[in-house]
Amino acid sequence: MKLLCLGELLVDMVPATHGAGLAEADTFVRAAGGAPANVAVAASRLGAVAGVAAAVGNDPFGAWLASVLRAASVDTRFLRRVDRQTAVAFVGLGSAGERDFMFYGDDPAHDHLTPQHAWEAASALAATGGTRVLHFGSVCLAREPARSATAAAIEVATDGGCLISCDVNLRESFWPDLSTARAVIWEFLARAHIVKLSAEEAAFLAGPEFGPGDRVPAALLAGGADLVVVSRGAGGAEAHTPGFVVSAPSPRVAAIDTTGAGDALSGAILAASLRDPAVWTEQQGATRALARACAYAALSTTKRGAIPSYASAEELASFLGGAHGL
């Protein structure tokens, strides 16, 4: 295992009708979701050896999520079953595939990943050797014991020489208030080597301290990050490093569902990082890697759901016109 994704797993209920919002949809289709699971599957389909550390319910949805991950060749040794309900998210889709979420699940299973369980998973990652990455998002920071579990995993992974990756992935409804969310997310971002966030999340994190969101990448780099990727949806993405900034467009596609596109971007970035840890230190290589990650994210929007939409390295190569996969 070279990539360990820690955090929430849940079930996305996606409208069966293209362009249906939550108020209009009559029929929904079940899709496996949760950002860490999405990233693990995306990276795995691009050649990374990935696993998850998470908690799911002792219920049919929890069992189904585990089976989906195993079918995607994701290591589920550290998938914990707890006596809580697996969370469900209903996802409304606009005409261009943009999303609107409603989350269900009181005291959901994913909040009950324990420090001991996270410590065991991170220890297994650290023992693997070579380039290894621990990846997490902000949802697992909103409540205990998941927040303490994330801190424990980061400590073990850092001590073991692993890279730490964070996708901000802000979900405001999970937090007691936005000021708490901003403070806690910044606290954990200070420990990350790789950060991915949207332009909107950069503006949120900037707050009164930094002013405009475009100052956030520089602040993160000054705090110790090696790579900060800012996603701009159909506008592509930027990769900020200590030495340069590169950008890449998003290929034009007929998007029907953007659910999990940001996770596809993260998965492709981490797969590239594991394949060649030096790829982000040289401008031409970084531009190429970012362009492929943007293409992978764009390709995912042409199908419904997150995990079901993720292409293989061969499919990505075909989409790029015969270029080599990541």
Sequence and secondary structure as in RCSB ss.txt:
>XXXX:A:sequence
MKLLCLGELLVDMVPATHGAGLAEADTFVRAAGGAPANVAVAASRLGAVAGVAAAVGNDPFGAWLASVLRAASVD
TRFLRRVDRQTAVAFVGLGSAGERDFMFYGDDPAHDHLTPQHAWEAASALAATGGTRVLHFGSVCLAREPARSAT
AAAIEVATDGGCLISCDVNLRESFWPDLSTARAVIWEFLARAHIVKLSAEEAAFLAGPEFGPGDRVPAALLAGGA
DLVVVSRGAGGAEAHTPGFVVSAPSPRVAAIDTTGAGDALSGAILAASLRDPAVWTEQQGATRALARACAYAALS
TTKRGAIPSYASAEELASFLGGAHGL
>XXXX:A:secstr
  EEEES  EEEEEESSTT  TTT S EEEEEE HHHHHHHHHHHTT  EEEEEEEESSHHHHHHHHHHHHTT E
EEEEEEESS   EEEEEE TTS EEEEEE SS GGGG  HHHHHHHHHHHHTT SS EEEEESGGGSSTTHHHHH
HHHHHHHHHTT EEEEE    GGGSS HHHHHHHHHHHHTT SEEEEEHHHHHHHHHHHH SGGGHHHHHHHTT 
SEEEEE GGG EEEE SS EEEE       S  TTHHHHHHHHHHHHHHH TTGGGSHHHHHHHHHHHHHHHHHH
TTSSSSGGG   HHHHHHHTTS    
